[in-house]
């Protein structure tokens, strides 16, 4: 099924065609499941992963979940949706939302200096005399000027809080001046954990549990991984010298805010569903532990963007993505999938990946128990396969009353062959941009080409103040856009029409 948003873009950029009729018939997720399973099974074998679990969340529910392999190589317990995996850097999303929640509650501001909450930073020597001091916002978006610290940062998970205090007080060598370029930093997110603790008045882990985990019913999740129930604990391994070797079980420590959370698939699906429920903006009661507008804020990327290939098998042939780092998420616009928020997790003993597609209310995630074996490829390939199968249905933008009224008026103007039906409905720029006489001539030319246009396709709104449209005419079709002005009352600032190529004699 071709979405209204795609029709809108086709009308805007003059690429509409009858190809929609050739789209493959939608499948069910049950029919697509063998394909999904094959992708993850191949990845498990190729990456030498003892066990993994993957799931699809759609419209607020975990609609598909499956475990492969084993939690541990000695007892050979099979992986289930209740198996507990550390999610590594996917923890950063919980940290970022905790910071935003504290902002909402008036406990901090994103533009506050980080050193206000972490006083050991006050004595730091910055790389240049004109370097700005680090803000909380800079840490959220990895523009604090720190060096990329994978894999060093991963091994700091066990660092005691007192030792972290000494590390901060000793200062850090900068990679560059803050706010000058994105560079991923586990150290920066560990500092955010300190800020959460200071602003909230409780330990970082207690705040995340109280504010996010418990309200969402994520009762199996937590940060004290080595003390998790052994019958559900997915032990972490690395693959070296053609054999598996166990990784050390790391206790909760000072770097927990960057990667220490442990979850089950059943628990993590609740988190994914909660995040996706923030879209679209609407009038419903705001009942979540963090308000919807705040959740949507995580998709606001920094201005340090890059152009990248989509992850997965389709990446080489797909449109390039425009990628930025939001707040605990990598945010990209994808030609097929729309807005995507994604993040991987790499950790001693674990690899993970999650992607959200808010335009369709869909999320895909996967958790594995082998060092740095992030299942990003099969996760993205699953999303693309669902899209091709017609299982990612974009939410239609509603047609606002103003757009509906003005569109009806423009149709009357076309039928009349003049702007007379638009009297009192045109913004002050409209006739300055193009004269009434010219419009009369243009409408006559169009009617000569395609004739009367008795019917129209459903509108494809681009928002509450604009729409793309298609008119079905006697000798062809007209595509167009209607743009309203920010005035009260609302008026028309632009109306564009074009004959669809190939649809007229």
C-alpha positions in Angstrom: 0.0 0.0 0.0 1.5 3.4 -1.0 1.2 5.9 1.8 -0.3 9.4 1.5 3.1 10.9 2.5 4.7 9.2 -0.5 1.9 10.5 -2.8 2.5 13.9 -1.3 6.2 13.8 -2.1 5.4 12.5 -5.6 3.2 15.5 -6.3 5.8 17.9 -4.9 8.7 16.6 -6.9 6.8 15.5 -10.0 7.6 11.8 -9.8 4.1 10.4 -9.4 3.5 7.4 -11.6 1.1 4.4 -11.8 3.7 2.2 -10.1 1.6 1.9 -7.0 -0.5 -0.7 -8.8 2.6 -2.8 -9.1 3.5 -2.8 -5.4 3.6 -6.3 -3.9 0.5 -7.5 -2.1 0.8 -7.0 1.7 1.8 -10.1 3.7 1.1 -10.9 7.3 3.9 -10.8 9.8 3.3 -14.5 10.4 4.0 -15.1 6.7 7.2 -13.0 6.8 8.4 -14.7 10.0 10.5 -17.4 8.3 12.3 -14.7 6.3 13.0 -12.8 9.6 14.1 -15.9 11.4 16.5 -16.9 8.5 18.2 -13.5 8.7 18.9 -13.7 12.4 19.9 -17.4 12.2 22.4 -16.6 9.5 23.8 -13.8 11.6 24.0 -16.0 14.7 26.0 -18.6 12.8 28.3 -16.2 11.0 29.0 -14.1 14.1 29.6 -17.1 16.4 26.9 -16.0 18.9 25.9 -18.5 21.6 22.4 -17.0 21.9 20.2 -14.1 20.8 16.7 -12.8 21.0 14.9 -10.5 18.7 11.5 -8.8 18.6 9.2 -6.6 16.6 7.0 -4.0 18.4 4.1 -2.5 16.5 1.2 -0.3 17.7 2.1 -0.7 21.3 2.5 -4.5 21.4 5.3 -7.0 21.1 3.9 -8.7 18.0 6.8 -11.0 17.3 9.6 -12.3 19.5 12.0 -15.3 19.2 15.1 -16.7 20.9 17.9 -18.6 19.3 20.7 -20.6 20.9 21.6 -20.7 24.5 21.9 -18.3 27.5 25.0 -20.1 28.7 27.3 -22.8 27.3 27.5 -25.0 30.4 23.9 -25.4 31.4 22.7 -25.0 27.8 19.6 -23.1 28.9 17.8 -21.9 25.7 17.3 -18.2 25.1 13.7 -17.1 25.8 12.0 -13.7 25.7 12.7 -13.6 29.5 16.4 -14.2 29.2 18.4 -11.2 30.6 21.0 -9.5 28.4 23.1 -6.4 29.1 22.2 -3.8 26.4 25.5 -1.8 26.6 25.2 1.6 24.9 21.4 1.2 24.4 21.4 2.3 28.1 22.3 5.8 26.9 18.7 6.3 25.8 17.5 5.8 29.4 20.1 8.3 30.6 19.2 10.9 28.1 15.5 10.6 28.9 16.3 10.8 32.6 18.1 14.1 32.0 15.1 15.4 30.0 12.7 14.4 32.7 14.8 16.3 35.3 14.7 19.3 33.0 10.9 19.0 32.8 10.8 18.9 36.6 12.8 22.1 36.9 15.8 20.3 38.4 18.3 21.4 35.7 18.5 23.1 32.3 20.1 21.6 29.3 22.3 24.7 28.8 23.6 24.5 32.4 27.3 24.0 32.7 28.0 20.4 33.5 30.5 21.5 36.2 27.6 23.0 38.2 26.6 19.4 39.0 30.1 17.8 38.7 32.3 20.3 40.6 35.5 18.3 39.9 35.2 19.6 36.3 35.7 23.2 37.3 39.5 22.9 37.4 39.8 21.4 33.9 42.2 23.0 31.3 40.4 23.3 28.0 42.2 22.8 24.7 42.0 26.5 23.6 41.5 29.8 25.3 38.3 30.3 23.4 36.8 26.9 24.1 33.3 27.0 25.5 32.8 25.2 28.8 30.8 22.0 28.5 27.1 22.1 28.9 24.7 19.3 29.8 23.4 19.5 26.2 26.9 18.9 24.8 27.3 15.7 26.8 23.9 14.4 25.5 24.9 14.9 21.9 28.5 13.8 22.2 30.0 17.2 21.4 31.9 17.7 24.6 35.3 17.5 22.9 36.2 14.1 24.4 38.0 11.3 22.4 36.0 8.3 21.2 36.5 5.8 23.9 35.3 2.4 22.6 36.5 0.0 23.9 38.3 1.7 26.8 35.0 3.1 28.2 33.3 -0.3 28.2 35.9 -1.7 30.7 35.2 1.2 33.1 31.8 -0.2 34.0 33.2 -1.7 37.2 35.0 1.6 38.2 34.0 2.5 41.8 32.3 5.9 42.2 35.2 7.2 44.4 37.7 6.3 41.7 35.6 8.1 39.1 35.6 11.2 41.2 39.4 11.1 41.3 39.5 10.6 37.5 37.3 13.6 36.9 39.3 15.8 39.3 42.5 14.9 37.5 41.2 16.3 34.3 41.0 14.8 30.8 42.9 15.3 27.6 40.6 16.8 25.0 40.3 15.6 21.5 39.1 19.0 20.3 37.3 22.1 21.5 33.8 21.4 22.8 30.8 22.1 20.5 33.1 21.8 17.4 32.3 18.3 16.2 30.5 15.1 17.1 32.7 12.5 18.7 31.1 9.6 20.6 32.0 9.5 24.3 31.2 6.9 26.9 33.0 9.1 29.4 30.6 11.9 28.6 27.5 9.8 29.4 29.2 8.6 32.6 29.3 12.3 33.5 25.6 12.5 32.7 25.0 9.7 35.3 26.7 11.9 37.9 24.5 14.8 36.9 21.3 12.7 37.2 22.4 11.7 40.7 23.2 15.3 41.8 20.0 16.8 40.3 17.7 14.1 41.6 19.3 13.6 45.0 19.4 9.8 44.6 21.7 7.3 42.9 21.5 7.2 39.1 20.3 3.6 39.2 17.6 4.4 41.7 16.4 7.4 39.6 16.1 5.3 36.4 14.3 2.5 38.3 11.9 4.9 40.0 11.2 7.1 37.0 11.3 4.7 34.0 11.7 1.0 34.8 9.0 0.6 37.5 6.3 2.8 35.9 6.7 0.9 32.6 6.5 -2.5 34.4 10.1 -3.4 33.5 10.4 -5.4 36.7 13.0 -7.9 35.5 15.4 -5.1 34.4 18.2 -3.6 36.4 21.9 -2.7 36.8 23.1 -5.4 39.2 23.6 -7.9 36.5 25.8 -10.5 38.3 23.1 -10.9 40.9 20.3 -11.5 38.4 18.4 -14.8 38.5 20.8 -17.4 37.1 18.1 -19.3 35.3 17.5 -16.3 33.2 20.9 -14.8 33.0 22.5 -14.8 29.5 26.2 -15.0 30.2 28.5 -13.0 28.0 31.2 -14.6 25.8 33.8 -13.6 23.3 34.9 -15.5 20.3 38.7 -15.9 19.9 41.0 -18.6 18.6 38.0 -20.4 17.1 36.4 -20.9 20.5 34.2 -19.2 23.0 35.6 -17.7 26.2 33.6 -16.3 29.0 33.9 -12.5 29.6 34.1 -11.3 33.2 30.8 -10.5 34.9 31.0 -6.8 35.5 29.4 -5.4 38.6 27.5 -2.1 38.6 29.9 0.8 38.7 30.5 4.5 37.9 30.0 4.1 34.1 26.6 2.5 34.4 24.9 5.4 32.8 26.7 4.7 29.5 26.0 1.0 29.3 25.1 -1.0 32.4 21.5 -1.9 32.0 20.3 -5.5 31.8 16.9 -6.3 30.3 14.8 -9.1 28.9 13.1 -8.9 25.5 9.7 -8.9 27.2 10.8 -5.9 29.3 12.6 -4.0 26.6 9.5 -4.2 24.4 7.7 -2.1 26.9 10.3 0.6 26.6 10.1 0.5 22.8 6.3 0.7 22.9 6.4 3.6 25.3 8.8 5.6 23.2 6.8 5.0 20.0 3.6 6.0 21.7 4.8 9.6 21.8 4.1 9.9 18.0 2.1 11.5 16.6 1.4 14.6 18.7 -2.2 14.6 19.8 -4.8 15.7 22.4 -5.0 12.4 24.3 -4.2 12.5 28.0 -0.5 12.3 28.7 -0.2 9.3 31.0 3.4 8.1 30.6 6.2 8.5 33.1 7.7 11.1 30.8 5.5 13.4 28.7 5.1 12.7 25.0 6.6 16.0 23.8 9.7 15.2 25.8 10.1 11.8 24.3 9.8 13.3 20.8 12.6 15.7 21.7 15.1 12.8 21.6 14.8 12.9 17.8 16.2 16.4 17.6 19.7 15.8 16.3 22.8 18.0 16.6 23.8 20.0 13.6 26.9 17.8 13.0 25.2 15.7 10.3 26.7 13.0 8.0 25.6 11.2 4.9 25.7 7.4 5.4 24.5 4.2 3.9 21.6 2.4 5.5 22.7 -0.5 7.7 22.0 -3.9 6.3 22.0 -5.8 3.0 19.9 -3.2 1.2 22.2 -0.3 2.3 24.4 -0.2 -0.7 21.5 0.3 -3.2 19.2 2.4 -1.0 19.1 6.2 -0.8 21.7 7.7 1.4 20.6 8.7 4.9 21.1 12.0 6.5 22.3 11.1 10.0 22.7 13.1 13.2 23.0 12.2 16.9 20.0 13.2 18.9 19.7 12.6 22.6 20.8 9.0 23.2 19.8 8.0 19.6 21.2 8.1 16.1 18.6 9.9 14.1 18.2 9.5 10.3 15.8 10.2 7.5 15.4 7.2 5.3 13.8 7.3 1.8 11.8 4.2 2.5 11.4 4.0 6.3 11.0 7.7 7.1 12.2 9.0 10.4 14.4 6.4 12.1 16.0 6.4 15.6 18.5 3.7 16.2 21.4 2.7 18.5 23.7 -0.2 18.9 25.2 -1.6 22.0 28.7 -3.2 22.2 30.0 -4.5 25.5 32.3 -7.2 26.8 30.1 -10.3 26.3 27.2 -8.6 24.6 26.0 -6.9 21.4 22.6 -5.3 20.8 20.7 -3.1 18.4 17.4 -1.2 18.4 15.6 0.9 15.8 12.4 2.9 16.0 10.3 4.0 13.1 7.9 6.5 14.6 6.1 7.2 11.3 4.6 3.7 11.4 4.7 2.9 15.2 7.2 0.1 14.6 10.4 -0.9 16.4 12.8 -3.8 15.9 15.4 -4.9 18.5 17.8 -7.7 19.0 20.1 -8.8 22.0 23.0 -11.1 21.8 25.6 -12.6 24.2 28.8 -12.2 22.3 31.3 -9.3 22.6 30.4 -6.5 20.2 28.2 -8.8 18.1 25.6 -6.1 17.5 22.8 -7.5 15.3 22.2 -4.3 13.4 22.2 -5.8 9.9 19.3 -8.3 10.4 17.4 -5.7 12.5 17.4 -3.2 9.6 16.9 -5.9 7.0 13.8 -7.0 9.0 12.4 -3.4 8.8 13.1 -3.2 5.1 11.4 -6.5 4.5 8.4 -5.4 6.5 8.2 -2.3 4.4 8.3 -4.2 1.2 5.7 -6.5 2.4 3.3 -3.6 3.1 3.5 -4.1 6.9 4.8 -0.6 7.7 1.7 1.6 7.4 2.4 5.3 7.7 0.0 7.2 9.9 -1.9 9.7 7.7 -1.7 13.3 8.6 -5.2 14.5 9.2 -6.8 17.0 6.8 -7.3 20.2 8.7 -10.6 22.1 8.3 -8.7 25.1 6.9 -7.0 23.0 4.2 -10.2 21.2 3.3 -12.1 24.6 2.9 -9.4 26.2 0.9 -8.9 23.2 -1.3 -12.6 23.2 -2.1 -12.3 26.9 -3.0 -9.4 26.3 -5.4 -11.4 23.6 -7.1 -14.2 26.1 -7.6 -11.7 28.5 -9.1 -10.4 25.9 -11.5 -14.0 25.1 -12.6 -14.7 28.8 -13.0 -11.5 29.5 -14.9 -10.8 32.5 -12.7 -9.9 33.6 -9.2 -13.3 35.0 -8.5 -14.3 32.1 -6.1 -11.1 33.0 -4.1 -12.2 36.5 -3.3 -11.3 37.2 0.3 -9.3 34.0 0.6 -6.0 35.2 -0.9 -3.0 36.3 1.2 -1.6 39.7 0.3 1.4 38.2 -1.6 -0.7 36.0 -3.9 -1.6 38.6 -6.6 1.8 40.3 -6.2 3.5 37.0 -7.1 1.2 36.4 -10.1 -1.5 38.6 -11.6 -5.2 37.7 -11.8 -5.0 38.0 -15.6 -2.1 35.6 -15.8 -4.0 33.1 -13.6 -7.0 33.3 -15.9 -4.8 32.5 -18.9 -3.0 29.7 -17.0 -6.3 28.1 -16.0 -7.6 28.3 -19.5 -4.4 26.6 -20.8 -4.7 23.8 -18.3 -8.4 23.2 -19.0 -7.6 23.1 -22.7 -5.0 20.3 -22.0 -6.9 18.1 -19.5 -10.5 19.5 -19.5 -12.7 19.6 -16.4 -11.6 17.8 -13.3 -14.7 16.3 -11.6 -13.0 14.2 -9.0 -9.9 14.3 -6.7 -7.8 11.7 -4.9 -7.7 11.9 -1.1 -5.6 14.8 0.0 -2.0 14.2 1.1 -1.5 16.9 3.8 2.0 17.9 4.6 0.8 19.5 7.8 -2.2 21.5 9.0 -1.4 24.3 6.6 -0.4 22.6 3.4 -1.3 19.7 1.2 -0.4 17.9 -2.0 -3.3 16.8 -4.2 -4.3 15.1 -7.4 -7.3 16.0 -9.6 -8.7 13.4 -12.0 -9.6 15.2 -15.2 -11.4 14.4 -18.5 -8.1 14.1 -20.5 -5.5 13.5 -17.8 -4.6 14.4 -14.3 -3.3 17.5 -12.4 -1.0 17.4 -9.5 -0.6 20.3 -7.2 0.2 21.8 -3.9 -1.7 24.3 -1.7 0.1 26.4 0.9 -1.7 28.5 3.4 -0.4 31.7 5.1 0.2 32.1 8.8 -2.6 34.7 9.1 -5.8 34.9 11.0 -8.1 34.2 9.3 -6.1 31.7 7.3 -5.6 32.6 3.6 -3.9 31.1 0.6 -0.3 32.1 -0.1 0.5 29.7 -2.9 -1.4 27.4 -5.3 0.5 25.3 -7.8 -0.8 23.1 -10.6 0.9 20.9 -13.1 -0.2 18.3 -15.7 1.0 14.8 -14.9 3.3 13.7 -17.7 1.9 10.9 -19.8 -1.6 11.1 -18.5 -3.0 13.2 -21.4 -3.2 12.9 -25.2 
